[in-house]
Amino acid sequence: MLVAKKDKTYKSALQEQDGVESPDSLSSNAAEIFKARRRKQPSTQDLVSGITSGNITALSRAITLIESTNPAHSQKANEIINACLPHANTSIRIGITGVPGVGKSTFIEAFGLHLTSLGKKVAVLAVDPSSTLSRGSILGDKTRMEDLVKDKNAFIRPSPSGDSLGGVARKTRETIILCEAAGFDTVIIETVGVGQSETAVHSMVDFFLLLKLAGAGDELQGIKRGIIEMADAIVINKADGENIKAAKTAKVEFNRALHLYPAKASGWSPKVSLCSGLKREGISEVWEMIENYTTTTSDNGFFDSHRNNQNKFWLLQTIEERLKSNFYNSENIKVELKAQIMLVEAGKTTPFAAAEYLLSLQ
């Protein structure tokens, strides 16, 4: 039975009703305050002071400046780096690489938690691969290291790899300096995986660790001179459950292979170890190995000489990068480069002749 509504002005609850308007003075003031805060950028001195006192927000903002491609940020970034240099060079720098799927993030989380339990302060510079099409990166390492990211003595900074050699972000070297100035005594650099060259990560770390998988069919196929020669340790991950037997077999094969390589200048003999990042087993043995390496190379003087050689390498790399940037950013070169490309496409000149001409304009 239908009942007629007595109030003919009745409106359905599904209809949009007028909301409560905020006072004009309150909303406008709040908006202005919010805008002012966004416009205000901390000074170089404020950022440096924050970094050296261990302020993570200041550290993150400074790293953002370093990674920025905006020329306006370059001078400020350089000032921050120079101010932090006296507080740097106080950590052990560890590079970790391995093929995708080897469990780098899981291992690093277990390794980082072990170090923080020992009272260490750990910075993880995780480099994510950038798409060659969109130039974008997922930057999802913080979601893969759920426990470590909540540790107050850990700092995780994912960065896009861009077009850097070996999957290492272009500004990782400078970021290490800032992390050390912020009091982190252990800096871990996670690369995107084994690519054509890992010399970039090797040139900025003290200890180079290669993660491998057992039973993946690459125990012997993976013995390539480049990566194995650079590795200070090979750690076979996922050595748990039914995979333990295969992991032990792989350890024997890698140990045999390592004896075929010439002795390292560091005086250190690379070791092979087993671990399970998922079950957090064998992690303490890896750290003990790194401590032994540090003691050995510090005693024989290699540790300091290696860092000095790295600084020379990065001096030359920076010069090359700056020359390349100045060349391509020249307005004259931009115009002439387009013209030479058209001539090459038309078959009126060769790429080599075009390059000689463009270089002669500088």
C-alpha positions in Angstrom: 0.0 0.0 0.0 1.4 3.4 -1.0 1.4 6.2 1.5 1.3 9.7 0.2 4.0 12.0 1.5 2.6 14.9 3.6 5.6 17.1 2.9 5.6 17.9 -0.8 9.1 19.5 -0.4 10.6 16.2 0.5 13.9 15.5 -1.3 15.6 12.1 -1.7 18.8 11.5 0.3 20.4 10.6 -2.9 20.3 14.1 -4.1 23.2 16.5 -3.6 22.7 18.7 -0.5 24.4 22.0 0.2 27.5 21.6 2.3 28.8 23.8 5.1 31.0 26.6 3.8 34.3 27.3 5.5 34.9 30.9 6.6 36.7 32.8 3.9 39.4 34.1 6.3 40.3 30.6 7.5 40.5 28.9 4.1 42.5 31.8 2.4 45.0 32.0 5.3 45.5 28.3 5.3 46.0 28.2 1.5 48.6 31.1 1.7 50.5 29.4 4.6 50.6 26.1 2.6 51.8 27.8 -0.6 54.5 29.7 1.4 55.8 26.5 2.9 56.0 24.9 -0.5 57.8 27.9 -2.0 60.3 28.1 0.8 63.4 26.0 0.2 65.9 25.3 3.0 69.3 27.0 2.6 72.5 25.1 1.9 73.6 25.7 5.5 70.3 24.3 6.9 70.6 21.2 4.8 74.2 20.5 5.7 73.4 21.1 9.4 70.5 18.7 9.2 72.5 16.1 7.4 75.4 16.1 9.9 72.9 15.9 12.8 71.4 12.8 11.2 68.1 14.4 10.0 66.7 12.0 7.4 64.4 14.7 5.8 67.4 17.0 5.2 69.4 14.0 3.7 66.5 13.1 1.4 66.1 16.7 0.2 69.8 17.0 -0.5 69.9 13.8 -2.5 67.0 15.0 -4.5 69.0 18.1 -5.4 72.0 16.0 -6.4 69.8 13.8 -8.6 68.1 16.8 -10.2 68.9 17.6 -13.8 67.9 21.2 -13.3 71.0 23.4 -13.8 69.7 25.7 -11.1 70.2 22.9 -8.5 73.7 22.0 -9.5 75.5 24.8 -7.7 73.6 24.2 -4.5 74.2 20.5 -4.7 77.9 21.0 -5.1 78.0 23.3 -2.1 76.3 20.7 0.0 78.7 18.0 -1.2 81.8 20.1 -0.4 80.5 21.0 3.0 79.8 17.3 3.8 83.2 16.0 2.5 85.0 16.6 5.9 82.4 14.3 7.5 82.6 11.5 4.9 84.8 8.5 4.2 83.7 7.0 7.5 81.9 3.9 6.3 82.4 0.5 4.7 80.9 0.6 1.2 79.5 -2.7 -0.1 78.3 -3.3 -3.7 75.8 -6.1 -4.2 74.9 -7.4 -7.7 73.4 -10.5 -9.3 71.0 -11.5 -12.0 67.3 -10.5 -11.6 65.5 -12.9 -9.4 68.5 -13.9 -7.3 66.9 -12.3 -4.3 69.0 -9.2 -3.8 66.3 -7.2 -2.0 65.5 -10.1 0.3 69.1 -10.7 1.1 69.8 -6.9 1.7 66.9 -6.7 4.1 68.1 -9.6 6.1 71.7 -8.3 5.9 70.7 -4.8 6.9 68.6 -6.0 9.9 71.5 -8.1 11.1 73.8 -5.0 10.9 71.3 -2.7 12.8 71.0 -5.4 15.5 74.8 -5.0 16.0 74.3 -1.2 16.4 75.3 -0.3 12.8 73.6 2.5 10.8 72.8 1.2 7.3 72.1 3.2 4.2 70.8 1.2 1.2 71.1 2.9 -2.2 68.9 0.7 -4.3 69.1 1.5 -8.1 65.9 0.7 -10.0 66.0 0.0 -13.8 64.6 2.8 -15.9 62.4 2.0 -18.9 64.2 2.7 -22.2 60.8 3.8 -23.6 59.2 5.9 -20.9 62.3 6.7 -18.9 60.3 5.9 -15.8 61.2 3.6 -12.8 59.0 1.8 -10.3 61.2 2.6 -7.3 59.6 -0.2 -5.3 62.5 -1.3 -3.1 60.9 0.2 0.0 57.9 -2.1 -0.5 60.1 -5.1 -0.9 62.1 -4.3 2.4 59.1 -3.8 4.7 61.0 -4.6 7.9 64.2 -2.7 7.2 62.3 0.4 6.1 60.8 0.7 9.5 64.2 0.4 11.3 65.2 3.7 12.7 68.9 2.9 12.0 68.3 2.2 8.4 67.8 4.5 5.4 66.6 3.2 2.0 66.9 5.4 -1.1 65.7 4.0 -4.4 66.9 5.9 -7.4 66.3 5.5 -11.2 69.3 4.0 -13.1 68.7 6.3 -16.1 71.2 5.5 -18.8 74.1 5.0 -16.5 76.6 2.2 -17.2 76.2 -0.9 -15.1 72.8 0.1 -13.8 74.2 2.6 -11.3 72.5 5.9 -10.8 74.6 8.8 -12.1 74.8 10.6 -8.8 75.2 7.6 -6.5 78.9 8.5 -5.9 77.9 11.8 -4.4 74.9 10.3 -2.5 77.4 8.0 -0.6 79.2 11.1 0.7 76.0 12.6 2.1 75.0 9.3 3.7 78.4 9.0 5.4 78.1 12.6 6.6 74.7 11.7 8.1 76.4 9.1 10.2 75.7 5.9 8.3 78.7 3.6 8.8 77.6 1.0 6.3 76.5 1.9 2.8 75.1 -0.8 0.5 74.6 -0.2 -3.2 72.2 -2.6 -4.9 72.5 -2.7 -8.7 69.7 -3.6 -11.1 71.5 -6.8 -12.1 74.5 -8.1 -14.0 74.7 -6.1 -17.2 77.4 -5.5 -19.8 79.6 -3.9 -17.2 79.6 -3.6 -13.4 82.8 -1.5 -13.3 80.7 1.5 -12.3 79.6 -0.1 -9.0 83.0 -1.7 -8.4 84.6 1.8 -8.7 82.7 3.2 -5.8 82.7 0.4 -3.2 85.2 -1.3 -0.9 83.8 -4.8 -1.1 82.1 -6.2 -4.1 79.6 -9.1 -3.5 78.1 -11.3 -6.2 74.9 -13.1 -5.4 74.3 -16.4 -7.3 71.6 -19.0 -7.5 72.2 -22.8 -7.3 70.4 -25.1 -9.7 69.8 -22.3 -12.2 72.1 -24.0 -14.8 74.7 -21.2 -14.8 77.2 -22.5 -12.2 79.8 -23.0 -14.9 78.2 -20.9 -17.6 78.3 -17.9 -15.2 82.0 -18.1 -14.8 82.8 -15.0 -16.8 86.1 -13.2 -16.3 84.7 -9.7 -15.8 82.3 -10.3 -12.9 84.2 -13.0 -11.1 87.5 -11.1 -11.2 85.8 -8.1 -9.6 84.0 -10.1 -6.9 85.5 -10.2 -3.4 82.9 -12.8 -2.4 80.3 -15.1 -4.1 77.3 -15.7 -2.0 74.9 -18.4 -3.1 71.4 -17.3 -2.0 68.3 -19.4 -1.5 70.3 -22.2 0.1 67.3 -23.6 2.0 64.9 -26.5 1.8 65.4 -28.9 -1.2 67.9 -26.5 -2.7 70.6 -27.0 0.0 72.2 -29.9 -1.8 72.4 -28.0 -5.1 73.8 -25.0 -3.3 76.6 -27.0 -1.7 77.5 -28.4 -5.1 77.6 -25.0 -6.6 79.9 -23.8 -3.8 82.4 -26.5 -4.6 82.3 -25.6 -8.3 82.8 -21.8 -7.6 85.7 -22.5 -5.2 87.4 -24.6 -7.9 86.9 -21.8 -10.5 88.2 -19.1 -8.2 91.5 -20.9 -7.9 92.0 -20.4 -11.7 92.1 -16.6 -11.4 95.2 -14.6 -10.6 95.8 -13.3 -7.0 94.1 -10.0 -6.3 96.1 -6.8 -5.6 94.3 -6.5 -2.3 95.9 -9.7 -1.0 92.4 -11.1 -0.3 91.3 -14.5 -1.6 87.7 -14.4 -2.6 85.4 -16.6 -0.6 82.2 -18.5 -1.5 79.4 -18.7 1.1 75.9 -20.0 1.4 72.9 -18.2 2.8 69.1 -17.9 2.8 67.9 -14.3 2.7 64.3 -15.5 3.2 65.1 -17.6 6.3 67.8 -15.2 7.4 70.4 -17.9 7.6 74.1 -17.5 6.9 73.9 -13.7 7.1 76.2 -13.3 10.1 78.9 -15.4 8.2 78.7 -12.9 5.3 79.3 -10.0 7.6 82.2 -11.7 9.3 83.7 -12.3 5.9 83.4 -8.6 5.1 85.0 -7.7 8.4 87.9 -10.0 7.7 88.4 -8.4 4.3 88.4 -4.9 5.9 91.0 -5.9 8.4 93.2 -7.6 5.8 93.1 -4.7 3.3 93.5 -2.0 6.1 96.6 -3.8 7.4 98.3 -4.1 4.0 97.4 -0.5 2.9 95.2 -1.6 0.0 92.0 -0.2 1.5 93.2 3.5 1.4 95.1 3.1 -1.9 92.0 1.6 -3.5 89.8 4.6 -2.4 92.4 7.0 -3.8 92.4 5.2 -7.1 88.6 5.4 -7.1 88.7 9.2 -6.5 91.1 9.6 -9.5 88.7 7.5 -11.6 85.7 9.6 -10.7 87.7 12.8 -11.4 88.3 11.7 -15.0 84.7 10.5 -15.3 83.4 13.8 -14.1 85.5 15.7 -16.6 84.3 13.5 -19.4 80.7 13.9 -18.3 81.0 17.7 -18.1 82.7 17.9 -21.5 79.9 15.8 -23.0 77.2 17.9 -21.4 78.7 21.2 -22.5 79.1 19.9 -26.0 75.5 18.8 -26.5 74.1 21.8 -24.6 75.8 24.3 -26.9 73.3 26.1 -29.1 75.7 26.1 -32.0 76.2 22.4 -31.8 72.4 21.8 -31.5 71.9 23.5 -34.9 74.9 22.0 -36.7 74.1 18.5 -35.3 70.7 18.5 -37.0 72.2 19.7 -40.2 74.9 17.0 -40.1 72.4 14.3 -39.3 70.4 15.3 -42.4 73.6 15.1 -44.6 74.4 11.7 -43.2 70.9 10.4 -43.9 71.1 11.8 -47.4 74.5 10.1 -48.0 76.3 13.3 -48.6 78.8 12.8 -45.7 79.9 10.0 -43.4 79.2 9.8 -39.7 83.0 10.1 -39.0 83.4 13.2 -41.2 80.3 14.7 -39.5 81.7 14.0 -36.1 85.1 15.6 -37.0 83.4 18.7 -38.2 81.2 19.1 -35.1 84.2 18.5 -32.8 86.2 21.2 -34.7 83.5 23.8 -33.8 84.4 23.7 -30.1 
